[in-house]
Amino acid sequence: MSEKSSCPYCDSIFEDKDELSKHIDRIHHGSGLLEGDGRKF
Protein backbone atom coordinates (compact mmCIF):
# COMPACT_ATOMS: atom_id res chain seq x y z
CA MET A 1 0.00 0.00 0.00
CA SER A 2 1.52 3.31 -1.06
CA GLU A 3 1.25 6.45 0.99
CA LYS A 4 -0.61 9.34 -0.65
CA SER A 5 1.25 12.56 -1.29
CA SER A 6 -0.07 16.11 -1.39
CA CYS A 7 1.16 18.95 -3.56
CA PRO A 8 2.92 21.64 -1.51
CA TYR A 9 1.61 24.31 -3.90
CA CYS A 10 -2.09 23.54 -4.23
CA ASP A 11 -2.77 20.67 -1.76
CA SER A 12 -4.00 18.27 -4.45
CA ILE A 13 -3.72 14.63 -3.37
CA PHE A 14 -1.87 12.02 -5.45
CA GLU A 15 -1.62 8.25 -5.15
CA ASP A 16 2.17 8.20 -5.29
CA LYS A 17 5.22 10.44 -5.52
CA ASP A 18 5.58 9.76 -9.25
CA GLU A 19 2.18 11.28 -9.97
CA LEU A 20 2.94 14.19 -7.63
CA SER A 21 6.23 14.85 -9.40
CA LYS A 22 4.53 14.84 -12.82
CA HIS A 23 1.86 17.22 -11.52
CA ILE A 24 4.40 19.70 -10.13
CA ASP A 25 6.48 19.61 -13.31
CA ARG A 26 3.45 20.04 -15.55
CA ILE A 27 1.38 22.56 -13.58
CA HIS A 28 3.63 24.49 -11.22
CA HIS A 29 7.12 24.49 -12.75
CA GLY A 30 6.82 23.33 -16.32
CA SER A 31 4.57 24.25 -19.14
CA GLY A 32 1.66 25.49 -17.02
CA LEU A 33 2.41 29.20 -17.17
CA LEU A 34 3.56 29.09 -20.78
CA GLU A 35 0.41 27.25 -21.83
CA GLY A 36 -1.87 29.77 -20.18
CA ASP A 37 -2.39 28.17 -16.79
CA GLY A 38 -2.48 31.28 -14.64
CA ARG A 39 -3.97 29.81 -11.47
CA LYS A 40 -0.92 30.60 -9.35
CA PHE A 41 0.54 33.52 -11.33
C-alpha positions in Angstrom: 0.0 0.0 0.0 1.5 3.3 -1.1 1.2 6.5 1.0 -0.6 9.3 -0.6 1.3 12.6 -1.3 -0.1 16.1 -1.4 1.2 18.9 -3.6 2.9 21.6 -1.5 1.6 24.3 -3.9 -2.1 23.5 -4.2 -2.8 20.7 -1.8 -4.0 18.3 -4.4 -3.7 14.6 -3.4 -1.9 12.0 -5.5 -1.6 8.3 -5.1 2.2 8.2 -5.3 5.2 10.4 -5.5 5.6 9.8 -9.3 2.2 11.3 -10.0 2.9 14.2 -7.6 6.2 14.8 -9.4 4.5 14.8 -12.8 1.9 17.2 -11.5 4.4 19.7 -10.1 6.5 19.6 -13.3 3.5 20.0 -15.6 1.4 22.6 -13.6 3.6 24.5 -11.2 7.1 24.5 -12.8 6.8 23.3 -16.3 4.6 24.3 -19.1 1.7 25.5 -17.0 2.4 29.2 -17.2 3.6 29.1 -20.8 0.4 27.3 -21.8 -1.9 29.8 -20.2 -2.4 28.2 -16.8 -2.5 31.3 -14.6 -4.0 29.8 -11.5 -0.9 30.6 -9.4 0.5 33.5 -11.3 
